[in-house]
Amino acid sequence: MSEEQITPNNGSYSADSIQVLEGLEAVRKRPAMYIGDISVKGLHHLVYEIVDNSIDEALAGYCTHIEVTINEDNSVTVQDNGRGIPVDMHHKEKKSALEVAMTILHAGGKFNKGSYKVSGGLHGVGMSCVNALSTHMLTQVFRNGKIYQQEYEIGKPLYPVKEVGTCDITGTRQQFWPDGSIFTETVYKYEILAERMRELAYLNAGLKITLTDRRAQKDDGSFKSEVFYSEEGLREFVRHIDNAREHLINDVIYINTEKQGIPIEAAIMYNTSYTENLHSYVNNINTIEGGTHLAGFRAALTRTLKKYAEDSKALEKAKVEISPEDFREGLTAVISVKVAEPQFEGQTKTKLGNSEVSGAVQQAIGEALVYYLEEHPKEAKMIIDKVVLAATARVAARKARESVQRKSPMSGGGLPGKLADCSSKNPDECELFLVEGDSAGGSAKQGRSRLFQAILPLRGKILNVEKSMWHKAFESDEVNNIIQALGIRFGMDEENSKAANIDKLRYGKIIIMTDADVDGSHIDTLIMTLFFRYMPEVIREGHLYIANPPLYLCTKGKVKQYCYSDKEREEFIKTYGEGQENSVHTQRYKGLGEMNPEQLWSTTMDPETRRLKQVHIDNAAEADYIFSMLMGEDVGPRREFIEENATYANIDA
C-alpha cells in the first residue's frame, strides 16, 4: 500500500493524523525482523514499544504519568494520561483511527510532523507489532469524556471500536498477552523492565513511571512496585552511573540547550578511574554503537580541553604527547539528543547517521565546556592533570602491548603455552573454554571434543581491570594469555576511541567455566569485567557465555539425574523420593575438579546437553554502574547489591 499524504492540521491530533503505509502480514512470519529476537529480549521489547507511544505523548507535552503493570496471568498493562489515541473515522480506511493504528503496520501519528516533533519506537510499527504478536490484546481509550474499547486476537479486531462508559480522564490503556507460539520465553522479568523504566525516567525529567508486579504479593497484601521519577534528569543519571567511583571533581557539568533546531542535553563527570564511560541516546533510544552525536561530543571535548591546556601551558611542563583518548579517561557522560527524523544505521537502531547532528553537538558541548573551565580554574587544573597522567600511562601501555603482540599468533609467534587448542580453524564452530584451575583444566582437556573445543586453564583470579591502569592489563600473564588465545588486536576506532578489533577472533564462542561457588562467581565477574571494559564488541556480537555446571547428582535406586539448581533437586526429591530428602542420595559438586572428564563433558561441555548462559549488554548504562560497583573501591553499594542478589549466601555452610 502506498504512503498516504495528509496535510498537517496545525498540530491537532485527530483521525487525519494517522497515516497508512502498508499492511501487517509479515510480522508473525518474521517477528525477529521487527522486534530484534523472539526470546527474552524480544518479549520485553513488546512492553517498550507500548511505553514508547506514551513517552511520545510526554515529549509532546501531554503525558505526565505512565503505569506499567505485570498482571497475575503474565499479561502486561500500560496506561498513560496522554490525549488518548484518536477514535474518529479515518477517511481513507473507512474505519476508526484506533483500529487503523492497531492493525495496520506503519500507521501512526509519528508519520505526521504536526502530531509529534520527535518520537522513539520502531518507525511507527510499535502497537500493531505488539498486537500481531499477542494472542489477545485489549485497548481502551479515554477521550472526550468517554471510554472507547476494542479487542483483538493475533492482530485481528473482534468487533468495531465501541463506547463502553464515561470518564473524567484522558489517556490510553493497553493490555496484551504475548503469543507463546512465537516467543521461546513468555515470563516477564521485573528487573529487566525496572532497568528500562529507570532509564526512561532519567531521560525524561518530570515524568513519573510506575512499575507494579501483581505476581509478587507481599505479606501485607500489597504488590511489588516502584515509582521512577527524576527531577534533575541527566544530572541524576550520571551521578547514579558514577555512584561507585571516586569523583575527581564533585561537579556535574550540565548542558541543556538547542542548536540548529536539535535539543541537546548532556551531563559530564570526571572520576579517578581509568576507563571512559559514554552513554548516548537519541529520542530515548540507547545508541550503544554511538554515531554522529557521540562523534560531535568527543570532538568538542578534545578540542576544548586541548586548547585550554595549551593556553595554560600545562602541556609544556608535562613533556608528553597528548592523544584524544587521554582527555576522556575517567570521564563518565550521558548525552541525549532529540532528532525529528533520525537516520539509524542498521535495523537495531544502535548508531545515529544524521550528519547535521555532529556539528550541533560540537557547538553545544564546546560552548558549555569553555564557560565551565573559565569559571572553575581549580577543577579545570585537576582535569588537565588527569589527562597528563592518562597520556603517561598510554605510552607505557603501548610499549607493553607491543611486547605482547610480538609474541602474538598474528605476528608469527606461538599461542599461550597452557592453551590446548582445537584442530578446526573455522571460528564459527570453534569454542574456547576459560577454565578455573589446573585440575578442572585437566579434566576439561580430557573430556572435550578436540575438533572444535579449546581449553585455557586460568590460575587463580585474574587482574581486576576496573581498578587498574590500561597498561597494567598487558603486564598480567593471565590477561595476556586470554588476549593472545583470542587473537584480538587493540587500536583506535573511527571515533578515535580505544577499541578491540575482533575481525581476527579465533573462536565463535568464549565460555567461562568456573566452580559453582562464591570464588567461581567472583572469577566470572572479573573475566566479564575484562571483556566489558576492554573488548565490549565480543559481548555485543554475542560471543561470550558462562557455563552452567550441575550443583548435584541425585540418585534414587537406578534413577540418576544431574540437578543444576536447588529447585531441580527439590523436584527430584518430590518426584522420586516422595518428598523425603533422606530417601534420595545427593552428591554435591563443590568444584569442577570433582567431576571426571566424562561427567564434565556430558553435563557442562556437550553442545547437545549443556546449559550455557549468554552474556548480553541490554542496558549499557546499568551494566556500567553494576561493574564499577561490584569491582570498584566503594564497599557500601557492593554489600547492598550482594545482600539483595545473594545466590550463594549459604552454599558452603
N, C-alpha and C positions, 0 to 999 in steps of 0.2 A: 504494500500500500504506500503510495507516495505521501510525502510530507504535506500537511495541510497548512496553508499560510493564513494566519489570523492577525489582524491589526491589533496591537496593544491598545487596551481601552483605559488609558490614563491611570494605570496601576491598580484598577479594580480587579477583584478575584472572583470570577463568575464562570459559568459554563463555557464561555468563549475563550477562557484562559487555557482550557485543556486542549492540547493539540495531539493529533494521532499520527504516529509514524509507521507502525507495522504490527502484524499480528503476534500471537502468543505461542504458536505451535512448538517452537524449538526448545523451549525452556526445560520441559520434562525429558526431552531426548538428550540434551547436553547441559545438564544443570551446572556442571563444573565451569563451563564457559561463562556463566553469568554470576556465580557466587564463589568462585575460587576452587572449592572442592566439595565433596559430599560426606566428609567426616566431621570431626568436632569443629573445625574452623568454619566450614560452610554452614553448619547448623546454627552457630552463634551469629553468623553474618545475617541471617534472616532477621534477627532482632535489631541489628544495627541498621538495616535498611529501613525498617519502620520508624525507628528512633530518628534516623536522618531526616525523614519527612517532617517530624516535629521540630527538629533543630532548624530546618529551613524556615519554619514559621517563626522561630525565635530570632533568627538572623534578620528576618523581615520586620521584626518588632512587634509580633502579635502573640507570642507564646512566652510564658514565664515559668511554667511547671510541667514536667513530664513524669508520669508514673509508669514504671515498668514492674510487672508482676509475673513471677513464675507460679503458675497455678498447681493445685494438687495433682492434676492429671498430666502435668508437664507441658500443657499449652502455655502460651505467653500472651499477656495483655499489655498493650501500650496505649496510654491515654494522655492527651495533652489539652491545654486550654487555649489553643490557637483559634483560627477562624472557622475551622471545620471544612472538609472537602466540599466543593460546590455540588449540589444535588439537582440543579435545574437541568432542563433538556439541552443536550448537545446537538446543535443544529445539523451537523453533517451526519453524525452517527444515529440520530433519531432515538437516543436513549439517554438516561440520566448521566450527567458528567461523572458522578461517582462510579457508576458501572463501567464507564469508559476507562477511567483511571485504574480501576481494579482488575480489569480483564483484558486490556489491550496493551501490549508491550510498547514502550516509548510513548506512552500517553501520560501527560502530566503538566503541571503549571511551570515546570522548570524550563520548558522549551519556549516560554513566552517571557521576554525580558520585562514586561510590565508586571508580572506576578512576583518573580524573585530576582533580585540583583545577583546573588550568588547562591549556590546550592552544592551539597555533597551528594552522596549516594551514587548509584550505578547508572548515570546518564538517563534517569527517568524510568528505569525498569524496576525500581525497588518494590513497590506494592504489588504490581502484577506478578513479579517473580516469586515473591513470598506466597502469593495466592496460588500460583501454579504448582508450587512445591509443598502445599499443605493439603491434608485430606479434607480439612474443613476450615473455613475462615468466617468470622462474624465481624462486620463493620457497622459501627454506629456513629452517626454524625449529629452533633449538637449545634444547630444553626437556626437563626430566625425564630427562636423560642420553641422549636420543635425538635423531636428526636427522629431521625431517619435511619432506616436499617436495611441491610442486605446481607444474605449469607451465600456462601459458595462452597462447592466441593470440587477439589482439584482444578480450581480456577474458573469453574462454570457457575454462574448465578443460579440459585434455586428458585428465586422469584424476583420480580422487579423491585426497585427501591420503593419502600413504603414508610409511611409515618407510623410510629408506634407509641407516641406520647408527646408530652410537652416538657420544657425545661427552662431554666433561667441561666444556663451556662452556654459557652461555646466551646468547640473543640472536636476532636476525633478520637474514637476508641476502636482499637483493632485487637482482635483475639484470633490466634491461629494455632493449629495443631500440625506440626511437621510430619511429613509423609515418611513412615518407616520403610516403605519400599524403595525410597530414593536414598535416604541417609543411612550410612553404616552406624552412626551413633545418634541417638534421639533423646538422650538425657542431658538437660541443660546444666552447666556448672556455674554456680553462683559466683565464684571467684573470677571467672573469665568475664562475665557480664559486669561485675563490680569494677574491674580494672578499666574497662572501656567507659563506663558511666563516670568514673572519677576523672578520667582524661577529658571527657566532653565537658564536665563541669569547670575544669581549669581553663579550657579553651573558650568557654562562653561565660564570662564573668556575669554574675547576677542571675543565671538560670539555675533553677532548683530541679534536680533529678532524684526521684525516689525509687529505690530498688527493693522489692519485697519478695521473699521466698515463702510461699504458703505451704511448701512441702516440709518445712522445718518449724514445727510449733514448739514454743518454749513451755516451761512448766506453768507459767502464769497465763497461758492461753494465747499469748501474742506470737507474732511470727518474726523470723529473722529479717531485719530490714535496716537499710542505711539511707541517709539523705546526703547527697553530694551537692555541695554549694560552695562557690568561691567568690568572695567579694573582690579580691585583687587579681584573679585570673592567672596570667602567666607568671606574675611575681611569686605567687604561692606555689605554682607548678615547679618553677626552677628551684625554689627552696626545698620542696618535697624531694625532688630528684637528688639534690646535693646534701640532703639531711645527714647522711652518714659520713660525709667527708669533712676534713678540717678546712675551714674557709681561709683563703689568703686575704681577702677583704670581705667585710660583712655586708657591704652594699650590694643591692641588686641594681644593675644598670638596666633601666627600663625604657623602652621606646614604644610609643603608640601614636602613629601618625598615618597620613595618607599621601602617597606620591604617585603622580601620573594616573590618578583615579584608582589606585590599588591600596586598600587598607593594609597596613603593615604593623605587626606587633611583635616585640621581641623582649626577652628577659635574659640577662647575662650575669653569671657569677664566675669568680675565679677561686680555685681551691689549691691545696698543696699537692694534689695527686699528679700523676704523670700521663694521664690519658685525656683525650679530647672527647667530650660528650655533647654532640649536637643533635637536637631533635627538631625536625621540621614538619610543618603541617600546611596543607592547602585546603581551605574550606572544610576544616576539621578532619581531613584525611591525613593519616600519618604517612608522609612520603619517605619511607625508610631508605630509598635509594637516592634521596636528595633531589637535585635538579637545579634549575636556574636561580631559584630563590636562595638556595644554600650556597651556590657559587657566588652570588652577589654579596651574601653575608660574609663569606670568607675573604673575598677580595677587599671589602671595605675594612674589615678588622685588620688585615695585614697592612694595607696601605696607611691607615690612620695611625696605628701603633708604631709602624716603622718610621713615619715622618716625625712623630712625637719623640721617639728615641733618638733619632738623628739630630733633631733640633736641640735636645737636651744634652747632647754629647755623650750619652750613656754608652753607645756602641763603640766609640773610640777607645774608651777605657777597657772594654771587655776583650778586645783583640780576638774576636771570634766571628766567623761569618754566620750571619743570621739567615735562616731559611723560613719560608712562610709558615710551615707547620709549628715552628718554635713559638709563634705568637698564640697558638691555640692549645698548647699543653697546659693542663689544669683548668681548661675552660669548660664550663657547663652552660649551655644556652638552649633556649626554646624559641623558635621563630615560627610565627603563624601569619600567613597572608590569605587574603580573600580575593579570588580572581573570578571575574564574571564568566569568562569562557576558558576554563583551564584545559590545556592540552597535555595529556599524560602519555608517557612512553610505555607501551605495553598494556595488556588488559588489566593488570593488577593495580594500576594507578599508584605506582610507587616512585615515579620520577617525573617532576614537572618539566615541560618542554617550552613554555612560553618565554621567548627571548626578551620581551619587554620587561619582564618581572625582575631580571637581574639588575638592570640599571636603576630601577625604582628602589630596590632593596639596598643597593650600594649607596645611593644618595641618602636614604633614611638612616641607615646604620652609621655611615660616615659622619653626618652632621651631629648625631646624638653622641657619638664617642668623642669627637673633638670637644664638644661642650663639657662632657664629663671629665675628661683628662685635664682640661684647663681649670675646672672648678675644684678638682680633687688631686693636687700635686703629690700628696703623700701616698695615696692609693696608686696613682699612676707610676710612681717610682717602684712600688712593690711589684706591680705587674711587669715592668721592664726588667727588674732583677730576676724575676721568674723566667722570663724569655731568655735571658743570657744563660741561666742555669740549664734550660732546656737545650739550647744550642750546644753547650759544652757536652751534655750527655749524648746528644745526637751524634757528634763526632766520634765519641767513644763507641757508640752503638754500631756505627758504620764499620769501624775497624774490627769489632768483634764479629759482626755479620760477615764481613769479607773473609775472616778466618774460618767461619763455619762453612761458607759456600765454596771455599777452596777444596773442602773435603766432601762437598755435597754430591749426590748421584748425578745431578745435572751437569756437573763440571768434570765428570770422568772419574771421580773418587769413588770410595766404597760406601755402602749403606751402613747404618749403625751395626756394630758387631753383635749386639744382642738381638737383632731383628731376625726372626725366622720367616723369610719371605715366601710368597706363594709362587707357583710356576707360571700362572697366567699373567700376561702383560696387558690385559684388557681392563682398564679402570672400572668400566661399568659393572663387571662381575666380581671384581676383587674387593676383599674386606680386610681391614686392619683392626685387630683387637689390641687395645691398650690395657694390659693386664696387671693388676696389683700383685706384686711379689714374684720372686723366682719360683716358688713352689707351685703356685697356680699357673704360672707361665709354663712350667714343665708339663703339667697335665694338659694344658691347652695345646701345646705343640704336638703332644702325642695323640690327642683326640680330634684335632682339626682335620678339615679336608685340605690337603696340601695344594690342591689345584688352585683354589681361589681364596684361601684364608691365610693371612699373615699374622704373626704374633710378635708383639713388642712388650716384654716384661718391664715394668717400672719399679724401681727400688724406692720404697718409702713414698713420702709426699713430695710432689713437685713444688717448684717455686711458686709462691703466691704473687702473681704479676700485678695484682691490684695495688700492692704496697711496694712495688719495685720500679726503678727506672727502666726505660725501654731497653737499654743495652744490657741490663743485668740478666734478662731472659736468655740472651745469646751466650752468656757465660755459664749457664746452668746445663749440666750434662743431660739431665732427663728431658728438659725442654728442647735442647739441641737434637736429641735422639728422635723426638716426635717430629720436629720440623724436617730433619733430614729424611726420615722414613716417608713422610708425606710427599716430598719433592716440591714443596711450595717455595716460591720466591717472594721477597718483600721489596716494595718500592713505593712510588707515589702514584695516585690515581689522577684522572683528568682534572679533578678539582684541587690538585696539589695537596692531598691529604694522604697520610700513611695508609697503605693498603697491601693486602696479600694477593698475589696473582695465583689463582688456583687452576689456571689452564693446564698446569703440569701435574695436578693432583693424581697420585698413583692408585688411589682406592676410592671406589664409589661409596662405600660405607666405612665409617670410622666408628668403632664400637668400644665404648668404655666399659670394661668388665672388672668390677671390684666386689669385695665381700659385702654381704647384706647386713652391715652394722654401721655404727657411728663413724668409725675411721674410713670405711668404704665410701660412705656418703660425703665425707669431707674431701676425699680424693676426687670423687665425681665432680664436686663443686670447683675444686682447684683446676681440673682439666677443662671444665666448661668455661671457667673464667679466662683461661688462656685463649681458648677459641673465640670467646665473645669479644675480648679486648684486642687480640692480635689478628684473628682470622675469622671475623664475623661472616664473611662470604661462605665459609664452609657450612655454617649453621643455616644461613639464609637460603642456600641452594639444597638443603635437605640431606647433607652427608653425615651429620653427627647423630649417634644413637647411644643409648645406655642399655646394657644387657640387664636382664632380669632373672637372676638365678633363683632356684627354689629355696624357700626357708626350711621346708620339712619334707621328709619321706615318711608317709603314713602307711602302716601295714595292718591289715586285719585278715588273718588266715592267708589265703592265696591272693588276696586283693592288695595291690601296691599302687600308690598314687603320689606323685610329687605335688606339693602344695606351695603356691607362690605367695600366700598371704595367710594371716591368722583366720580370715573369713573362710578361705578354702579349706583350711584344716578343720574348722568347726563344722563345715558342711559334710566333710568326710566322716567325722565322728557321729554326726547326726544320721547319716545315711547307712554307714556300715557298723557303727558301734552303738546304735540305738540311743545315742546321746550320752553314753557312758564313756568318759575320757579314758578311764583305766583299762577299758577293753580293747583299746587301739594302741599299737606300738608306734611311737613317734620318734623319729631321728631328726634332731635339729642340726642344720648345717650352719656352723658359725663362720665358715670361710670356704672359699672356692677350693683351697688345698685339701679339704676333707673329702672331695669327690674324686673318684678315679677318672681317667681320661674318657672312658665310655659314658659315664654318668654326666660329665661336663658337656660332652658332645650332644647327648640326647636331650638334656634339659635346657642348655643355655646357648649352644652354638649351631645346632642343626637348623637350617632355614625352614624346614618343614614343621618343627615342633617348638622352637624357641619363642620367647616373647621379647621383642625389642620395643623400647620407648624412644621415639624420635624427638630430638631437641628442636624446639621452634622458637623464633623470636616474633611472637604475635604483637607484642607491645614493647617496642624498644625502650621507651622511657621508663616503664615499670621494671624491665629487666635491668636497665642501668642502675636504678635505685637498689634493687634486690642484691645484685652482685657487689656493689660498693658497700652496702650494709652488711652483707654476710662476710665479706673478705677484707673489710677496712678496719680502722683502728677503734671505732666507737662501739663499745660493748653493749650499751643500753638498748638501742634498737635491735641488735642481733639477738639478745636474750629474749626480748619481747616476741620477735618473729619465731624463734625456735619453740618458745612455750606455746604459741598459737598453732604451730605446724608440726609439733613433735610426732614423728612416726616411730622412732626407735627409743623412746624415753625409757622403756623398761626391758629392752631387748636382751640385755646381758645380766639382768637382775637374778 
